[in-house]
């Protein structure tokens, strides 16, 4: 199983990555984050991308599952945007 995790370096994302990398049914994990972490979990590769501007469709192609955990937190003073 190939899984893509968007928002992979947030509080929930890191736990999801950890669980997926230890699951024998998962063959690969693509972690999508704005900044590449200095962390190398098993079976995981990183894609540095901003979900507000990047075309992620090619990276989702062929995935068995996509876990979307990203959210916009800036601009904090514009609630209509966030």
Secondary structure, 3 states (H helix, E strand, C coil): CEEEEECCCCHHHHHHHHHHHCCCCCCEEEEEECCCCCCCCCCEEEEECCCCCCCCHHHHCCCCEEEECCCCCCCCCCCCCC
